[in-house]
Amino acid sequence: MEKNAHKILIVDDEEDLCEILQFNLEGEGFGTDVAHSAEEALTKDLRSFDLILLDVMMGEMSGFKLAKKLRSEKADHTHHFYNCKDC
């Protein structure tokens, strides 16, 4: 990882998909970290990430609910949603 690489948090309960995303993003020079649930993501220092990739459909807390919580806390970062159902 480059010293000044942008850092991306991947939040998805599908471990295989996290591994694929992480491999490809790191191959492009991004720093990555993974959380396998929205709850696990909340235990991380979210301010340290430039981008948060959120799976739409997860267990207890969906990506939408996590984004709503982050917005309500006025978190200053960008997040994008994705859904890989049946892919």
N, C-alpha and C positions, 0 to 999 in steps of 0.2 A: 504494500500500500504506500502511495506517495505521502510525504509528510503533510501536504496541504490538501489532500484528497477530500472531496465532499463525503460526508458520512450518512449512510442510509440505514434506517431500521426497517427490517422486514417483519411484519406481524401476521402470522398465518399458523393455523393448527395442523397443516399438512407438512410434515417434516421433509418429505421428498421435494415438494415444491420450493420450500425454503432453501434447500440445498442447491437446487437448480438456479434459483434467482441469485443466491449468494455467489455461486461460482461465476455466473455470467457478469454480474455487476463488478466483482473484484477483478475479473479479467479485463474490464474496461477502465480499471484504475480507481474505482470507488471503494471507500471503506464501508464495511457492513457489520451489522449485528443482527441477531435474530431473537424474536420472542415468539413462543408457540401459543400464546393466548394474549388477549387484551389485558388481562390481569397481570401477566408477566411483564408486558410492555410498561405498565404503570409503575413497576418497581425500578425501572431504568431512569437515568438522567435524560429525559426527553429533549432538554434544551441542547444537548450535545449533538443532536442529529439535524442535518440540513433538510432531510426528507424522510417521511414515514410512509411506507407502503402498507396499506391495510387490506386484508381480506375482508370481504363483505360478510361472509357467513362463517362464524366461529361459534364456539360453545356458549357459555353463559353471556358473554358480552360481545356483540357483533362489532365489526369495524365501524359501522355507522354510530353505534352507541359510544364507542371510544372517541371518535372524532367529536361528537357532541360534547362529551365530557371535557375534552381538551379545549374546545372553543369556549366553554363556559368558564374555564380557568384562565382564559385569555393567553393560552400558550402561543408563542411566536414561532411557528414553523409551518412548513407545507406538508400536507398529507394527500395521498392519492389512493383511490379505492381500486380494487380489481376483484374479479370473480372468475374462478377457473372451474366452474361446475361442469362435469362431464368432458373435461379436456384431457 
